[in-house]
Amino acid sequence: MARRSFWKGYLKLSLVTCPVTMSPATSESEKVRFHTLNRATGHRVEARYVDAETRRPVKDEDEVKGYEIEPGRSVLLEDDELDAVALESTRTIDIDMFVPKESIASLWYDTPHFLVPDDEVGEEAFSVIREAMQATGMNGIARLVLYRRERAVMLEPRGKGIVLWTLRYGDEVRQPKEYFEAVGTQKVDKDSLGLITTLIERRVRDWDPSMVHDPVQENLQKLIAARKRKRPPAKKVKEAEPEPTAGNVISITEALKRSLAAERAARK
C-alpha cells in the first residue's frame, strides 16, 4: 500500500536542504467507532448548538468565539481577529540546535510522524543528516507550524528514516517533583529487593506489538459480528433496466426520476 503524506516541505540544516514528506506514525482508523442514532427511526442524530439560556438553536452566522474573563462576561473574538494572530505556516523544518537524545524525558513527547525524502535527488542530503545524528547520538530541535499551531519538534533518526515528534508546550508538562517529593524515603529491604529483582528477570521478554493489543476492540468486533449474523440480510435494490434510446437522444427527466427512486429504495 502506497504511503500517504499529509505534509510536504523541506528539511534544512545550514546550507543542506532536501524535499521531504511527513505522515502520522499512528492511526486510529481501525478503531470501532459508533454513531448516535434515533432508536425509533434508526437515523443518525444531528448535533446542533443551542443557547444555554433560551434553549433555542443558534444559527451558524451567530456563532462566535469567546473568552470568559469573569462569570457571565466574555470577550468576543471574530474569525479575522484570530487569523491575524495566527502564525504564518512555513514549509521548512530548519534544524537550529541539537540535544543528546537521552536528555529529553518521554513526558515531553507528544505525537510521532514519519519523515522521509520526497525524491531520489534529495535522498543523499536526507541520509547525510540522518546518519550524522545517528553517529553523534543527537536529536535535532526545530519549530514548525502543524495543526494550525506553532510547535517545537524533535527529529530522531530511526532506521532509514527520521521520526519527527511534536513536543508538548512548557505549560503542559507538570513537574514530577511536585508529586513525588511526598513519597517517603524508607530504606528498601535487601532481601525483598533481591526477590523482586529475580521476579523481574524471570518476566523479561523481547518487545512485541502484541503486548499492547486492545482487547476491548476485539470484543467489540465480535459483538458487532454476532449482531450482523442475527439481522436479516439487507434487501438488494433491483437495478433499473436501461431504457431503449433512439440514437443519442437521452431523456434527462426519466434518468433523474429513476435516480431518485433508487435513492429512496436504498434509504429504506
N, C-alpha and C positions, 0 to 999 in steps of 0.2 A: 504494500500500500504506500503510495507516494505521501511524503510528509507534508503537513500543512503548516504554513507560516502565517503568523498574524502581524509580523513586523519586519520591515526591511530597512536597512540603513548601512552605516559604515562603522567599522571598528578601527580606532585610531590610537596609535602610540607614537608620540612625537611626529616624525615625518612619515611613519609607516602607516598606510591606510589600506583597508580592503573591504569590499562589499560583503555584508553578512545578512543572514535571515535568522529570525528568532521565533521559537514555538514554545508554548507552555509545556513543561515537563510532566505535568499531572493533568488528569481529566476526570470528570465525574459524569461523563456522558453515558456510562454503562450503569449508573445507579438507577434503581427503580424510582420513578417519580410519579406522583399522584396529582390528579386534577380534583378540584372540589366540584361536585355535581349536585344537581337538584334531585333528591331521591324520588320525587313524584314523576318527573319527566325524563330523567337521565341526561338532561342538558347541562353543559358546563355553566358554572356560576360566574358572573362578571363582577369584578371588584370596582367599586366607584367611591370617589371621595364625597363625603358629606360634611356639612358644617357641624362642628361638635356641639353647638348650642341649639341651632334651629332644626338640625337633623335633615336639612334639605340638601339635595345634590348640588355640588359645586361645578360650574362649567369650566372647561379647560382654560379658557381665557381669563378666568378669575383666580386661578391658582397662582400663588406667588411664594417664593422662598422667604422665610422669616427667621430671625434670631431673637429668642426671648431674653430681654435684658432685665426684666423683673416680672413677677407673676401678673399675668393679664396684659402685659405690654411687650410688644415685639417691634424690632426694626425690620422693615420690609426691604428686600433687595431684588431688583429686577434682573432679568437674564443678561442684559447687555452690561450691567454693572459687574456681574460675576465673571463674564467673559473678559472684561477689561483687566481684571487682576489675575486671570489665568496665565500660566507660564507658556511661552511660545514653545511649541513642540519641535524638538531637534531630532534629526535622524543620524546623529553621530554619537557613538559611545567612545568618548575621549578619556582614556585611562590617564588620570593625573597623579596617582600615587599607588604604592604597593604596601601591603602589610603581610607579616607572616601568617600563613593560613590557619595556624592553631591559635592565633591571638584574638580571633573573633568568636565569642561564645555563641552557641547554637540558638540562644534566646533571640538574637538579632536577626536570624534567618527568617525570611517571610515566604516568598513564592519562587520556586525554581523554574528556569526556562532553558531550553537548549539553544545554543548559539553555534551556527555552522557557516562556513564560507558560502557565498551565493553563486560563485562561478569558479572555474578552474584557474583563471588568471589570478584571482585574489587568494587562492588556496595557499600559495607559498608564504605570503605575508602573514596569513592567519596562523599557519603552522609554526612559523618562527616565534610569534608572540606566545602561542600556547606552550611550546617547548621551553622557552625561556622562563616562563612562570613555573613550569614543572621542575626545571633543573634547580631553580633558586628556592623552591618551596614558598613562593609568594603568590598572593591573590591580588588582583587588580581592583581598585576602587574608582568608580566614576559616578556621574549623575546623569539621569535620563528621565524624560517625561513619558510615563506609562500610565495607562488607565486614567488619563486627564490630571495626573498629579506628578510633580517632580519627585523623583525617588533616588536615594543613594542605592547603588547596585554594586555587587561584588562579583568578580569574574574568577571562576575556579576551573583550572584545567581538568578535564575528565576524559580519559581515553583519547579519541581522535578529535574531540570537540571541546567546547567550553560550556560550563553551566553558569548561567547568569542568575544570581539570586537578588531579588529585591530585598532590601534591608528595612527593618522596622524603624520608624521615627524614634528620636530620642525620648519623646514624651509617652511612647507606647510601651517601653520596656521598664518594668519595675525593678528596683534594686533588691537582689536576693537577701542582702544582709538585714533588710527591714523585716524579713520573715524568719530567717534562720538564726538571728542572734539570740532569740528567746530559747533556742534549743539548749538543753543543759550540757555541761562539759564532763559528764560522768565518764569515768575510765572504763574501757572495754575489757572484759574478762578474756584472758589469753586463751583459755580452753574453749570458750564459746566462739571466739574469733577463728580458732583452728577448725572447729566443726563446721561453721558456716562457710569457710573457705573451701573445705572439702566438698561440701554440698554444691557450691557454685561450680567447682571444677568438674563434677560429675554431670552437670547440666549444660556444659559448654557445647554449642552446635555451630556449624557454619551457617552464615546468614542465608536465608531463603525467603523470597517474597511470600510464600505460602504462610509464613509465620504471622503475617498481618492481613490475612483474608478476613472478609466481613461476613460472619455467619448470618447476620440479620438479612443481608441482601439475598443470600442463598435461600433462607426460609421464605422470604417474600416471593422469590421466583417460583418456589414450589407451590405456595399458596395460590398464586395467580394461575399457574398451570392447572392446578386442581379445579379452580373455578371455571377455567376455559372448557375443561372436559365435561363439566356438568351443564354448561349452557348449550342450547341447540345451535347448530351452525347457522350463520347469517345467510339469509336468502340472497342468492345471486341475482343481480339485476339483469334481466334479459336485454341483450344488446339489440337496438333497433336496426332493422334491416335497411340498408341504403335504398333510398327512393331512386327509381329509374330517372335518368336525366336525359333531356334532349340536347345532345351536343354538349356545349359548355354552359348551358343555362342552369343555374342553381337557385333554388328557392331559399333565400336567406331567412324569410319568415318561418318556413317549415323547419329549417335547421335549428332556429332558435327555440321553437316550441318543443322540439324533441330534446334539446339540451336541457331545458328547464324541467321537462318531465323526468329525465334521467336523474337530475339532481334531487328532485323531490323523492323519487324512489330510493335513492341512496340514503337520504336522511332517515327515511322510515326504517 
